[in-house]
Structures are given as structure tokens and as C-alpha cells.
Amino acid sequence: MRNTILFSIFILLLVSCKKDKFTTVPQLKYESVNTKELRRGQDLRFTLSFTDAEGDLTDKIIYRKVVRGCVNSNFVDSSNSIPSFPAGKNQAGEIIVTLRYIDVSPQCAPKNDTATFKFVLKDQAQNRSDTATSDPIIIFN
């Protein structure tokens, strides 16, 4: 009986540790954002971490803005490329995605809105990471 319990605990630990290993499918995790209250002309800087077993990520990150109210708040990509790393297996690193909030459509003003951002990485074999979702951000008009 005691051996069965110890064996079960060992298997549970082994399975739970597997998430930290490098996988063929890129792994992407949302870490933080520089502000949760955004005003016109201000930059959003998202920090994301990634891992990839083959080190064959494409040089761009895919993102989508999800808004509760008016979809016409405009953002400009200031920088959304993945930094270059030496080629090799078991790549891990940090990605900073910078977006500048430039304007809002007249039909949205003067209402404030809330948005989240969703990010996905793709590698050269067309494997896609799970979606990493940001915290809610209040957009002031």
C-alpha cells in the first residue's frame, strides 16, 4: 500500500514537471503589461516569454485586440518582431510587443472601453502556440 502511494506521488510529480520542458509546439506565456489604463498617444508594452524545442520560430508574433465596446480604437505596431537568437535547439526568451494607441473613431468618443490582447507564436513548421491573453486594459477616449 505504501509503495503504491509513493509510486502515485512520483508519477504525479513527473507529469506536472513536463510542462516546463521544451516542446515542438512553441510555448507562449503572458507575463505583464506596462499600464492597465491607456490614454491617446501612450504606448502599451507587453512582456511575453516563450520556449521552442527546435528554435525555428518565425520572426513575427500574431496578436489580436478584443474590445468589449467600440472596435475602432486604432493602434500602430511600434515593434512586434521576435528578437534574434543564435540558431539552436531549446530556445527560450522574452518578447516585448509595443503598440501605440493613436486615435479613436468619432462614433466611439467620449466612451471609455476595455480591451484584452491575444498573442500567438508560429514556427516554420506551422505549429502554433497556445493563445496568451493579456490582463484587461482600460482605453480612455
Order of alpha helices (4+ residues) and beta strands (2+ residues): alpha-beta-beta-beta-beta-beta-beta-beta-beta-beta
